[in-house]
Amino acid sequence: MISLGFPWALLLLPLPLLVHYLVPAHRERVPALRIPFFRRVVETVGSEPGPGSVVLGRSLLQTATGILIWCLLVLALARPEKVGQPIELSKSARDVVLAIDISGSMDARDFQTPAGETLQRLQGVKNVVGSFIEGREGDRMALIVFGSKAYVQSPLTQDLQTIGDLLNQTTVAMAGPHTALGDSIGLAIRTFETSDIDQRLLILLSDGTDTVSRMSPVNAAEIARNKGIEIYTIGVGNPEASGEDKVDLETLKQIAARTRGQYFFAQDQDGLQQVYDRIDALAPRETETLSYRPRRSLAWIPLALIAGLGLGVTAYLVLTTRQRAHS
């Protein structure tokens, strides 16, 4: 389909006619003396008469060429464009950050699969979270892992394949043996600072008790709430253990409550899968569909025709001048 980017330019088409009628050519009357038998008088005195005023006329070809050039120039100003078929793009309407605990306690082999097999906690988490990531197509996601320190494995991206690959490459205690729960929330807040999307969700999974963070998890949750971040917390592991191996369910509950999020607890892989299914139901994927039509400018066509006409007229004038000079 052909359209005009600036159709108002077509209003310039009658401009030469308006100029012709409203601003006519300058004409000047001067006094003159008419002499009868002018040619005989001139011959008698032996003088050569000079030419008088000459009003040049226009040929039909010149008029048609001028009109055509003006029309092509106005058409170029109107910016003709070739409009393609609509193209739709999906843009994420929510940003999600996954914060996964990989402290030393995640090495415990007490995670039961539906088949009754016992897995390492981190491996069981990887299996469930990997499926969750694959099902979030359309969301932008980031991955944070934390132990004694919190690290961004991947900033916000729609490349979910890379998120899954990076998660699979993590190992227990690669970020230190302890649990920095509050620091992981603080790092998630900084990660969201690059986002211009209002809906922000942090999914925080931990199996231990915070002992090394510079900021308490509850205070970090307060800051997250002020930044418009909703936090879903997931506790895994043994709440009856001691020390850092004991999952701090009370803190996870407070974090979720402070940000108007949700708290979950999972003792095995099947329970964790149900948790992520529940999160999918509570926070379904949200996308914005953007539609646009590609446009390709065709203004060069009338400009090229004008250039061609100009060359043709120039060549015609040169040839005519040479023929008159030889004749």
C-alpha positions as CSV (number, residue, x, y, z in Angstrom):
1,M,0.0,0.0,0.0
2,I,1.3,3.5,-0.9
3,S,0.6,6.4,1.4
4,L,1.8,9.9,1.9
5,G,3.8,10.9,5.0
6,F,3.0,14.6,4.6
7,P,-0.2,14.9,2.4
8,W,-0.6,18.6,3.2
9,A,2.2,19.3,0.8
10,L,-0.3,18.6,-2.1
11,L,-1.9,22.0,-1.2
12,L,1.1,23.6,-3.0
13,L,0.0,22.2,-6.4
14,P,-2.0,25.3,-7.4
15,L,0.7,27.7,-6.2
16,P,2.1,28.6,-9.7
17,L,-1.4,29.5,-10.9
18,L,-2.0,31.7,-7.9
19,V,1.3,33.4,-8.5
20,H,0.5,33.9,-12.2
21,Y,-2.9,35.5,-11.6
22,L,-2.3,37.3,-8.3
23,V,1.3,38.5,-9.1
24,P,1.3,39.1,-12.8
25,A,4.5,39.9,-14.8
26,H,5.7,43.5,-14.6
27,R,4.7,45.6,-17.6
28,E,5.8,49.2,-18.1
29,R,4.3,51.7,-20.6
30,V,6.7,54.3,-22.1
31,P,5.9,57.1,-24.5
32,A,6.8,56.5,-28.2
33,L,6.7,58.4,-31.5
34,R,5.4,56.8,-34.5
35,I,6.9,57.9,-37.8
36,P,5.3,57.1,-41.1
37,F,7.5,55.5,-43.7
38,F,10.0,54.5,-40.9
39,R,12.0,52.1,-43.0
40,R,12.5,54.7,-45.8
41,V,13.6,57.3,-43.3
42,V,16.1,54.8,-41.8
43,E,17.5,53.9,-45.3
44,T,17.8,57.5,-46.2
45,V,19.9,58.4,-43.2
46,G,21.9,55.2,-43.6
47,S,21.2,53.9,-40.1
48,E,20.5,50.4,-38.8
49,P,17.4,50.1,-36.6
50,G,17.8,48.2,-33.3
51,P,15.3,45.7,-31.9
52,G,12.5,46.8,-29.9
53,S,11.0,45.1,-26.8
54,V,10.4,41.4,-27.3
55,V,7.9,39.4,-25.3
56,L,9.1,35.8,-25.2
57,G,6.4,33.1,-25.5
58,R,6.4,29.6,-24.2
59,S,5.9,26.5,-26.3
60,L,3.5,23.8,-25.4
61,L,6.5,21.5,-24.5
62,Q,8.0,24.0,-22.2
63,T,4.7,24.6,-20.4
64,A,4.0,20.8,-20.0
65,T,7.6,20.2,-18.8
66,G,7.3,23.0,-16.2
67,I,4.0,21.6,-14.9
68,L,5.3,18.1,-14.7
69,I,8.5,19.2,-12.8
70,W,6.4,21.2,-10.3
71,C,4.0,18.3,-9.7
72,L,6.9,15.9,-9.2
73,L,8.6,18.3,-6.7
74,V,5.4,18.6,-4.7
75,L,4.9,14.9,-4.7
76,A,8.4,14.4,-3.3
77,L,7.6,16.9,-0.6
78,A,4.5,14.9,0.3
79,R,6.8,12.0,1.1
80,P,5.3,9.0,-0.7
81,E,5.9,5.8,1.3
82,K,5.3,2.1,0.7
83,V,3.6,0.7,3.8
84,G,4.2,-3.0,4.6
85,Q,2.0,-5.5,6.4
86,P,1.5,-5.0,10.2
87,I,4.2,-6.6,12.3
88,E,3.4,-7.4,16.0
89,L,6.0,-7.5,18.7
90,S,5.4,-8.8,22.3
91,K,7.0,-6.8,25.1
92,S,7.2,-8.0,28.7
93,A,4.9,-6.1,31.1
94,R,6.6,-7.6,34.2
95,D,10.2,-8.1,35.3
96,V,11.0,-11.1,37.4
97,V,14.2,-11.7,39.5
98,L,15.0,-15.1,40.8
99,A,17.2,-15.2,43.9
100,I,18.4,-18.7,44.6
101,D,20.2,-19.8,47.8
102,I,23.4,-21.8,47.0
103,S,24.9,-21.8,50.5
104,G,26.6,-24.9,51.9
105,S,23.4,-26.2,53.4
106,M,22.0,-26.7,49.9
107,D,24.3,-29.7,49.6
108,A,22.1,-31.8,51.9
109,R,20.6,-34.8,50.2
110,D,17.1,-34.8,51.6
111,F,15.1,-33.6,48.7
112,Q,12.6,-36.3,47.6
113,T,11.4,-36.7,44.0
114,P,7.9,-37.9,43.2
115,A,9.5,-41.3,42.3
116,G,11.0,-41.6,45.8
117,E,14.6,-40.8,44.8
118,T,16.6,-38.6,47.1
119,L,18.4,-35.6,45.5
120,Q,20.7,-32.9,46.6
121,R,18.6,-29.8,47.6
122,L,20.2,-27.6,44.9
123,Q,19.7,-30.2,42.2
124,G,16.0,-30.6,43.1
125,V,15.6,-26.8,43.0
126,K,17.3,-26.7,39.6
127,N,14.9,-29.2,38.2
128,V,11.8,-27.4,39.3
129,V,13.1,-23.8,38.7
130,G,14.4,-24.8,35.2
131,S,10.8,-25.8,34.2
132,F,9.4,-22.6,35.7
133,I,11.8,-20.5,33.7
134,E,10.9,-22.3,30.4
135,G,7.2,-21.5,31.1
136,R,7.8,-17.8,31.6
137,E,8.3,-17.0,27.9
138,G,7.5,-13.3,27.4
139,D,8.8,-12.2,30.8
140,R,12.1,-10.5,31.4
141,M,14.1,-12.4,34.0
142,A,17.3,-11.9,36.0
143,L,19.2,-14.5,38.1
144,I,20.8,-13.8,41.5
145,V,22.6,-16.5,43.5
146,F,23.7,-16.0,47.0
147,G,25.8,-17.6,49.8
148,S,28.1,-15.5,51.9
149,K,27.8,-12.9,49.1
150,A,25.1,-12.2,46.5
151,Y,26.0,-12.1,42.8
152,V,24.1,-11.3,39.7
153,Q,24.5,-14.2,37.3
154,S,22.4,-12.5,34.6
155,P,20.8,-9.1,34.4
156,L,17.2,-8.6,33.2
157,T,16.8,-10.3,29.8
158,Q,14.3,-12.1,27.7
159,D,16.9,-14.8,26.8
160,L,15.4,-17.4,29.2
161,Q,17.6,-20.1,27.7
162,T,20.7,-18.3,29.1
163,I,19.0,-17.9,32.5
164,G,18.4,-21.7,32.6
165,D,21.9,-22.5,31.5
166,L,23.5,-20.2,34.1
167,L,21.3,-21.8,36.8
168,N,22.4,-25.3,35.8
169,Q,26.1,-24.2,36.0
170,T,25.8,-23.1,39.6
171,T,27.2,-25.3,42.4
172,V,26.8,-25.4,46.1
173,A,28.9,-22.8,48.1
174,M,30.4,-21.2,44.9
175,A,29.2,-17.9,46.5
176,G,30.4,-18.9,50.0
177,P,29.0,-21.3,52.6
178,H,26.9,-18.9,54.6
179,T,23.5,-17.2,53.8
180,A,23.3,-13.5,52.9
181,L,19.5,-13.3,52.6
182,G,19.3,-9.5,53.2
183,D,22.1,-8.7,50.7
184,S,20.3,-10.8,48.0
185,I,17.2,-8.6,48.4
186,G,19.4,-5.5,48.2
187,L,21.1,-6.7,45.1
188,A,17.7,-7.5,43.5
189,I,16.6,-3.9,44.3
190,R,19.6,-2.6,42.4
191,T,18.9,-5.0,39.5
192,F,15.4,-3.6,39.2
193,E,16.8,0.0,39.0
194,T,17.6,-0.7,35.3
195,S,13.9,-1.5,34.7
196,D,11.3,0.9,33.4
197,I,8.4,-1.5,34.0
198,D,6.2,-0.9,37.0
199,Q,5.4,-4.5,37.8
200,R,8.4,-6.1,39.5
201,L,8.4,-9.5,41.1
202,L,11.2,-11.1,43.2
203,I,11.1,-14.8,43.9
204,L,13.4,-15.6,46.8
205,L,14.3,-19.2,47.7
206,S,16.3,-20.0,50.7
207,D,17.0,-23.0,53.1
208,G,18.9,-21.2,55.8
209,T,19.1,-18.4,58.3
210,D,20.7,-15.0,57.5
211,T,23.9,-14.5,59.4
212,V,26.2,-12.4,57.3
213,S,24.1,-9.7,55.6
214,R,25.0,-6.1,56.1
215,M,21.3,-5.2,56.1
216,S,18.6,-7.3,57.8
217,P,16.2,-9.1,55.4
218,V,13.2,-7.4,56.9
219,N,14.7,-3.9,56.4
220,A,15.7,-4.8,52.9
221,A,12.1,-5.9,52.3
222,E,10.8,-2.5,53.5
223,I,13.0,-0.7,50.9
224,A,11.8,-3.2,48.2
225,R,8.2,-2.3,49.1
226,N,8.9,1.4,48.7
227,K,10.4,0.6,45.2
228,G,7.2,-1.2,44.2
229,I,8.8,-4.7,44.3
230,E,6.6,-7.6,45.3
231,I,8.5,-10.6,46.9
232,Y,7.4,-14.2,46.9
233,T,9.5,-16.2,49.4
234,I,10.0,-20.0,49.3
235,G,11.5,-21.9,52.2
236,V,13.0,-25.3,51.6
237,G,15.0,-27.6,53.9
238,N,14.6,-28.5,57.6
239,P,12.9,-26.0,60.0
240,E,13.9,-28.3,62.9
241,A,17.7,-28.1,62.2
242,S,20.1,-25.9,64.1
243,G,22.3,-23.0,63.2
244,E,22.5,-21.8,59.6
245,D,21.1,-25.2,58.4
246,K,17.7,-24.3,59.9
247,V,15.5,-22.5,57.4
248,D,14.2,-19.3,58.9
249,L,10.5,-19.5,58.0
250,E,9.5,-16.6,60.2
251,T,11.8,-14.2,58.4
252,L,10.6,-15.4,55.0
253,K,7.0,-14.9,56.1
254,Q,7.8,-11.3,57.3
255,I,9.6,-10.5,54.0
256,A,6.6,-11.6,52.0
257,A,4.1,-9.8,54.2
258,R,6.0,-6.5,54.1
259,T,5.9,-6.4,50.3
260,R,2.3,-7.8,50.0
261,G,3.7,-10.9,48.5
262,Q,3.2,-14.6,49.2
263,Y,5.1,-17.1,51.4
264,F,5.5,-20.8,50.6
265,F,7.2,-23.8,52.1
266,A,8.3,-27.0,50.2
267,Q,9.8,-30.1,51.8
268,D,10.3,-32.1,48.6
269,Q,10.5,-31.7,44.8
270,D,6.8,-32.3,44.4
271,G,5.9,-29.7,46.9
272,L,8.3,-27.2,45.3
273,Q,6.7,-27.9,41.9
274,Q,3.3,-27.1,43.4
275,V,4.7,-23.9,44.8
276,Y,5.9,-22.7,41.4
277,D,2.6,-23.8,39.8
278,R,0.9,-21.6,42.4
279,I,3.2,-18.7,41.6
280,D,2.3,-19.1,37.9
281,A,-1.4,-18.8,38.9
282,L,-0.8,-15.8,41.2
283,A,1.5,-14.0,38.8
284,P,0.6,-15.0,35.2
285,R,2.8,-13.9,32.4
286,E,1.9,-10.4,31.2
287,T,2.9,-9.0,27.9
288,E,2.2,-5.9,25.9
289,T,1.6,-6.3,22.2
290,L,3.1,-3.6,20.0
291,S,2.1,-3.3,16.3
292,Y,3.7,-1.3,13.6
293,R,3.9,-1.2,9.8
294,P,7.3,-0.9,8.1
295,R,7.5,2.1,5.9
296,R,9.9,2.6,3.0
297,S,10.3,6.1,1.5
298,L,9.6,6.5,-2.2
299,A,10.4,10.2,-2.4
300,W,13.5,9.4,-4.5
301,I,11.4,8.4,-7.4
302,P,9.9,11.8,-8.3
303,L,13.2,13.4,-7.5
304,A,14.9,11.0,-9.9
305,L,12.3,11.9,-12.6
306,I,13.0,15.6,-12.1
307,A,16.7,15.0,-12.5
308,G,16.0,13.0,-15.7
309,L,13.8,15.7,-17.1
310,G,16.4,18.3,-16.2
311,L,19.1,16.4,-18.1
312,G,16.8,15.9,-21.1
313,V,15.9,19.6,-21.3
314,T,19.5,20.6,-21.0
315,A,20.6,18.2,-23.8
316,Y,17.7,19.5,-26.0
317,L,18.8,23.1,-25.5
318,V,22.5,22.3,-26.2
319,L,21.7,20.5,-29.4
320,T,19.3,23.2,-30.6
321,T,21.9,25.9,-29.9
322,R,24.6,24.0,-31.9
323,Q,22.3,23.5,-34.8
324,R,21.5,27.3,-34.9
325,A,25.2,28.1,-34.7
326,H,26.0,25.9,-37.7
327,S,23.1,27.1,-39.8
